[in-house]
């Protein structure tokens, strides 16, 4: 799949970040907001950048 949907804002993204549960986010801010809203403790060490398929 080339496009992913951000778990927080529901926008479709081509790259961004993914966590250990294979959930996709636009950026670290969306990840933090998602965690805050759902009562999770954000762990940026488990957040990985999605590499562009165009590079």
KEFI-379175 format. One record per residue: x, y, z of N, C-alpha, C, O in turn; residue in one letter; residue number from 1. Coordinates in steps of 0.02 Angstrom, whole numbers, plus 50000, padded with zeros to 5 digits. Atoms other than C-alpha are relative to their C-alpha. Layout:
BEGIN
<pt n_xx="X" n_yy="Y" n_zz="Z" ca_xx="X" ca_yy="Y" ca_zz="Z" c_xx="X" c_yy="Y" c_zz="Z" o_xx="X" o_yy="Y" o_zz="Z" resn="A" resi="NUM"/>
...
//
This chain:
BEGIN
<pt n_xx="50043" n_yy="49941" n_zz="50000" ca_xx="50000" ca_yy="50000" ca_zz="50000" c_xx="50045" c_yy="50062" c_zz="50000" o_xx="50094" o_yy="50065" o_zz="50037" resn="X" resi="1"/>
<pt n_xx="49960" n_yy="49939" n_zz="50003" ca_xx="50069" ca_yy="50171" ca_zz="49956" c_xx="49974" c_yy="50054" c_zz="50048" o_xx="50013" o_yy="50096" o_zz="50070" resn="X" resi="2"/>
<pt n_xx="50027" n_yy="49949" n_zz="49956" ca_xx="49952" ca_yy="50275" ca_zz="50064" c_xx="49975" c_yy="49967" c_zz="50064" o_xx="49947" o_yy="49912" o_zz="50064" resn="X" resi="3"/>
<pt n_xx="50022" n_yy="50024" n_zz="49935" ca_xx="49915" ca_yy="50253" ca_zz="50248" c_xx="49954" c_yy="50053" c_zz="50030" o_xx="49957" o_yy="50111" o_zz="50011" resn="X" resi="4"/>
<pt n_xx="50044" n_yy="49953" n_zz="49965" ca_xx="49783" ca_yy="50333" ca_zz="50359" c_xx="50027" c_yy="50012" c_zz="50070" o_xx="50039" o_yy="49964" o_zz="50107" resn="X" resi="5"/>
<pt n_xx="49976" n_yy="49982" n_zz="49933" ca_xx="49843" ca_yy="50426" ca_zz="50513" c_xx="49948" c_yy="49979" c_zz="50052" o_xx="49888" o_yy="49992" o_zz="50044" resn="X" resi="6"/>
<pt n_xx="50044" n_yy="50023" n_zz="49947" ca_xx="49770" ca_yy="50348" ca_zz="50670" c_xx="49968" c_yy="50057" c_zz="50039" o_xx="49915" o_yy="50049" o_zz="50068" resn="X" resi="7"/>
<pt n_xx="50025" n_yy="49944" n_zz="49961" ca_xx="49746" ca_yy="50519" ca_zz="50749" c_xx="49952" c_yy="50044" c_zz="49959" o_xx="49894" o_yy="50052" o_zz="49978" resn="X" resi="8"/>
<pt n_xx="50040" n_yy="49950" n_zz="50037" ca_xx="49682" ca_yy="50641" ca_zz="50617" c_xx="49963" c_yy="49971" c_zz="49940" o_xx="49922" o_yy="50005" o_zz="49909" resn="X" resi="9"/>
<pt n_xx="50034" n_yy="50037" n_zz="50055" ca_xx="49625" ca_yy="50512" ca_zz="50486" c_xx="50018" c_yy="50026" c_zz="49930" o_xx="49984" o_yy="50007" o_zz="49882" resn="X" resi="10"/>
<pt n_xx="49977" n_yy="49978" n_zz="50066" ca_xx="49717" ca_yy="50602" ca_zz="50344" c_xx="50039" c_yy="49943" c_zz="49967" o_xx="50070" o_yy="49902" o_zz="50002" resn="X" resi="11"/>
<pt n_xx="49960" n_yy="50050" n_zz="50036" ca_xx="49793" ca_yy="50492" ca_zz="50209" c_xx="50070" c_yy="50029" c_zz="49989" o_xx="50078" o_yy="50087" o_zz="49969" resn="X" resi="12"/>
<pt n_xx="49931" n_yy="49978" n_zz="50004" ca_xx="49983" ca_yy="50502" ca_zz="50209" c_xx="50041" c_yy="49951" c_zz="49958" o_xx="50025" o_yy="49891" o_zz="49956" resn="X" resi="13"/>
<pt n_xx="49955" n_yy="50043" n_zz="50038" ca_xx="50121" ca_yy="50435" ca_zz="50097" c_xx="50061" c_yy="49980" c_zz="50041" o_xx="50091" o_yy="49928" o_zz="50029" resn="X" resi="14"/>
<pt n_xx="49947" n_yy="50016" n_zz="49953" ca_xx="50253" ca_yy="50440" ca_zz="50234" c_xx="49984" c_yy="50033" c_zz="50066" o_xx="49936" o_yy="50071" o_zz="50070" resn="X" resi="15"/>
<pt n_xx="50012" n_yy="49975" n_zz="49933" ca_xx="50262" ca_yy="50484" ca_zz="50416" c_xx="50035" c_yy="49956" c_zz="50049" o_xx="50095" o_yy="49943" o_zz="50042" resn="X" resi="16"/>
<pt n_xx="49971" n_yy="50043" n_zz="49949" ca_xx="50290" ca_yy="50372" ca_zz="50566" c_xx="49953" c_yy="49942" c_zz="50015" o_xx="49893" o_yy="49945" o_zz="50004" resn="X" resi="17"/>
<pt n_xx="50038" n_yy="50060" n_zz="49981" ca_xx="50235" ca_yy="50200" ca_zz="50625" c_xx="50025" c_yy="49978" c_zz="50069" o_xx="50084" o_yy="49982" o_zz="50084" resn="X" resi="18"/>
<pt n_xx="49979" n_yy="50024" n_zz="49934" ca_xx="50234" ca_yy="50129" ca_zz="50801" c_xx="50006" c_yy="49924" c_zz="50000" o_xx="49999" o_yy="49891" o_zz="49948" resn="X" resi="19"/>
<pt n_xx="49988" n_yy="50072" n_zz="49994" ca_xx="50265" ca_yy="49952" ca_zz="50866" c_xx="49937" c_yy="49959" c_zz="49985" o_xx="49941" o_yy="49899" o_zz="49975" resn="X" resi="20"/>
<pt n_xx="50063" n_yy="50034" n_zz="50015" ca_xx="50080" ca_yy="49909" ca_zz="50836" c_xx="49979" c_yy="50009" c_zz="49927" o_xx="49922" o_yy="49994" o_zz="49909" resn="X" resi="21"/>
<pt n_xx="50012" n_yy="49987" n_zz="50071" ca_xx="50093" ca_yy="49955" ca_zz="50651" c_xx="49945" c_yy="50051" c_zz="49989" o_xx="49908" o_yy="50047" o_zz="49940" resn="X" resi="22"/>
<pt n_xx="50047" n_yy="49944" n_zz="50008" ca_xx="49986" ca_yy="50110" ca_zz="50677" c_xx="50039" c_yy="50058" c_zz="49969" o_xx="50095" o_yy="50072" o_zz="49990" resn="X" resi="23"/>
<pt n_xx="49967" n_yy="49947" n_zz="50038" ca_xx="50028" ca_yy="50254" ca_zz="50560" c_xx="49978" c_yy="50069" c_zz="50024" o_xx="49920" o_yy="50079" o_zz="50041" resn="X" resi="24"/>
<pt n_xx="50013" n_yy="49932" n_zz="49978" ca_xx="50041" ca_yy="50438" ca_zz="50606" c_xx="50035" c_yy="50049" c_zz="49953" o_xx="50087" o_yy="50034" o_zz="49924" resn="X" resi="25"/>
<pt n_xx="49971" n_yy="49948" n_zz="50041" ca_xx="50076" ca_yy="50599" ca_zz="50511" c_xx="50069" c_yy="50020" c_zz="50026" o_xx="50117" o_yy="50027" o_zz="49988" resn="X" resi="26"/>
<pt n_xx="49938" n_yy="49978" n_zz="49968" ca_xx="50212" ca_yy="50649" ca_zz="50634" c_xx="49996" c_yy="49985" c_zz="50075" o_xx="49948" o_yy="49955" o_zz="50099" resn="X" resi="27"/>
<pt n_xx="49997" n_yy="50013" n_zz="49928" ca_xx="50262" ca_yy="50643" ca_zz="50817" c_xx="49943" c_yy="50034" c_zz="50038" o_xx="49919" o_yy="50008" o_zz="50088" resn="X" resi="28"/>
<pt n_xx="50055" n_yy="49965" n_zz="49966" ca_xx="50128" ca_yy="50771" ca_zz="50865" c_xx="49935" c_yy="49961" c_zz="49997" o_xx="49899" o_yy="49955" o_zz="50046" resn="X" resi="29"/>
<pt n_xx="50061" n_yy="50041" n_zz="50007" ca_xx="49988" ca_yy="50663" ca_zz="50796" c_xx="50005" c_yy="49938" c_zz="50045" o_xx="49956" o_yy="49918" o_zz="50076" resn="X" resi="30"/>
<pt n_xx="49989" n_yy="50058" n_zz="49957" ca_xx="50063" ca_yy="50514" ca_zz="50888" c_xx="49988" c_yy="50018" c_zz="50073" o_xx="49954" o_yy="49981" o_zz="50109" resn="X" resi="31"/>
<pt n_xx="50009" n_yy="49978" n_zz="49931" ca_xx="50068" ca_yy="50611" ca_zz="51052" c_xx="49927" c_yy="50014" c_zz="50015" o_xx="49902" o_yy="49996" o_zz="50069" resn="X" resi="32"/>
<pt n_xx="50071" n_yy="49985" n_zz="49990" ca_xx="49889" ca_yy="50673" ca_zz="51031" c_xx="49959" c_yy="49936" c_zz="50004" o_xx="49913" o_yy="49930" o_zz="50045" resn="X" resi="33"/>
<pt n_xx="50035" n_yy="50064" n_zz="50000" ca_xx="49829" ca_yy="50497" ca_zz="50993" c_xx="50010" c_yy="49965" c_zz="50067" o_xx="49962" o_yy="49940" o_zz="50097" resn="X" resi="34"/>
<pt n_xx="49985" n_yy="50032" n_zz="49936" ca_xx="49916" ca_yy="50428" ca_zz="51148" c_xx="49963" c_yy="50036" c_zz="50057" o_xx="49934" o_yy="50003" o_zz="50101" resn="X" resi="35"/>
<pt n_xx="50033" n_yy="49961" n_zz="49948" ca_xx="49848" ca_yy="50569" ca_zz="51257" c_xx="49925" c_yy="49986" c_zz="50002" o_xx="49895" o_yy="49977" o_zz="50055" resn="X" resi="36"/>
<pt n_xx="50072" n_yy="50010" n_zz="50005" ca_xx="49670" ca_yy="50545" ca_zz="51195" c_xx="49979" c_yy="49930" c_zz="50022" o_xx="49924" o_yy="49920" o_zz="50049" resn="X" resi="37"/>
<pt n_xx="50017" n_yy="50070" n_zz="49984" ca_xx="49676" ca_yy="50356" ca_zz="51223" c_xx="50031" c_yy="49975" c_zz="50065" o_xx="50024" o_yy="49916" o_zz="50082" resn="X" resi="38"/>
<pt n_xx="49973" n_yy="50018" n_zz="49935" ca_xx="49767" ca_yy="50357" ca_zz="51390" c_xx="50064" c_yy="49960" c_zz="49998" o_xx="50079" o_yy="49924" o_zz="50046" resn="X" resi="39"/>
<pt n_xx="49937" n_yy="50036" n_zz="50007" ca_xx="49932" ca_yy="50286" ca_zz="51327" c_xx="50058" c_yy="50047" c_zz="50016" o_xx="50052" o_yy="50108" o_zz="50010" resn="X" resi="40"/>
<pt n_xx="49939" n_yy="49961" n_zz="49989" ca_xx="50106" ca_yy="50344" ca_zz="51374" c_xx="50040" c_yy="49998" c_zz="49935" o_xx="50062" o_yy="49944" o_zz="49914" resn="X" resi="41"/>
<pt n_xx="49962" n_yy="50001" n_zz="50063" ca_xx="50195" ca_yy="50398" ca_zz="51214" c_xx="50073" c_yy="49980" c_zz="50012" o_xx="50105" o_yy="50003" o_zz="50059" resn="X" resi="42"/>
<pt n_xx="49930" n_yy="50022" n_zz="49998" ca_xx="50363" ca_yy="50313" ca_zz="51185" c_xx="50030" c_yy="50012" c_zz="49931" o_xx="50023" o_yy="49970" o_zz="49886" resn="X" resi="43"/>
<pt n_xx="49972" n_yy="49982" n_zz="50065" ca_xx="50454" ca_yy="50400" ca_zz="51043" c_xx="50055" c_yy="49953" c_zz="49977" o_xx="50072" o_yy="49953" o_zz="49918" resn="X" resi="44"/>
<pt n_xx="49949" n_yy="50049" n_zz="50019" ca_xx="50588" ca_yy="50265" ca_zz="51047" c_xx="49971" c_yy="49943" c_zz="49959" o_xx="50007" o_yy="49907" o_zz="49924" resn="X" resi="45"/>
<pt n_xx="50034" n_yy="50053" n_zz="50038" ca_xx="50459" ca_yy="50146" ca_zz="50973" c_xx="49964" c_yy="50027" c_zz="49939" o_xx="49924" o_yy="49992" o_zz="49908" resn="X" resi="46"/>
<pt n_xx="50031" n_yy="49968" n_zz="50058" ca_xx="50407" ca_yy="50267" ca_zz="50836" c_xx="50053" c_yy="50004" c_zz="49945" o_xx="50106" o_yy="50033" o_zz="49955" resn="X" resi="47"/>
<pt n_xx="49952" n_yy="50003" n_zz="50055" ca_xx="50493" ca_yy="50240" ca_zz="50668" c_xx="49975" c_yy="50038" c_zz="49939" o_xx="49915" o_yy="50037" o_zz="49924" resn="X" resi="48"/>
<pt n_xx="50017" n_yy="49964" n_zz="50061" ca_xx="50496" ca_yy="50349" ca_zz="50513" c_xx="49988" c_yy="49951" c_zz="49943" o_xx="50024" o_yy="49902" o_zz="49936" resn="X" resi="49"/>
<pt n_xx="50014" n_yy="50038" n_zz="50060" ca_xx="50419" ca_yy="50276" ca_zz="50356" c_xx="50044" c_yy="50029" c_zz="49945" o_xx="50043" o_yy="50089" o_zz="49932" resn="X" resi="50"/>
<pt n_xx="49957" n_yy="49977" n_zz="50054" ca_xx="50544" ca_yy="50285" ca_zz="50216" c_xx="49960" c_yy="50006" c_zz="49936" o_xx="49917" o_yy="49965" o_zz="49921" resn="X" resi="51"/>
<pt n_xx="50035" n_yy="49988" n_zz="50063" ca_xx="50482" ca_yy="50355" ca_zz="50052" c_xx="50019" c_yy="49948" c_zz="49949" o_xx="50078" o_yy="49929" o_zz="49943" resn="X" resi="52"/>
<pt n_xx="49987" n_yy="50048" n_zz="50054" ca_xx="50466" ca_yy="50232" ca_zz="49909" c_xx="50029" c_yy="50035" c_zz="49939" o_xx="50049" o_yy="50003" o_zz="49891" resn="X" resi="53"/>
<pt n_xx="49976" n_yy="49962" n_zz="50058" ca_xx="50520" ca_yy="50371" ca_zz="49792" c_xx="50074" c_yy="50016" c_zz="50003" o_xx="50101" o_yy="50043" o_zz="49955" resn="X" resi="54"/>
<pt n_xx="49928" n_yy="49987" n_zz="49994" ca_xx="50700" ca_yy="50384" ca_zz="49856" c_xx="50041" c_yy="49944" c_zz="49974" o_xx="50102" o_yy="49948" o_zz="49975" resn="X" resi="55"/>
//
